């Protein structure tokens, strides 16, 4: 079972616990709670259309903090392994400039971004492009075109699955390619 920021509410976790029990699977929680200041910094690094409001981040953080090991065990989890977090894995950009205005000193536009966060950007970029292709497939009147867009969505999904989370160079290559593809789709709309 996996959970993320959408699973900070006990009633949502109850559904996950119920499904795991139905299939007689262990229910292991791996909670981690980054420093509250880290959450908005990481949020600002997401594409603008994928950023959450700061008050939502604070709400989710407060609910996650309440999900102690004892609370999770009482909810039905069979084990809880608290993951220690280092809120400052690497230097986060501190400028208030937008990404396009930030100086790039090397070939890596995310040179001051930890690879784990680059992976998040990679995943969000893939999800954005998959969503665009799926929308085009869903709204096409032509069967062949519908299938073409669907295959494009599946190709991005498969590429996303194939890239190793630690392969920074490959992550950055896909981010650049997928952002260009998404921009081309926006331009043709």
ABEGO torsion letter per residue (X at the ends): XBBBAAAABAAAAAAAAAAAAAAGBBBBBBBBBBBAAAAAAAAAABBAAABBBAAAAAAAAAAAAABBAAAAAAAGBABBBBBBBBABABBBBABABBAAABBBABABAAAABBAAAAAAAAAAAAAAAAAAAAAAAAABABAAAAAAAAAAAAAAAAAAAABBAABAAAAAAAAAAAAAAAAAAAAAX
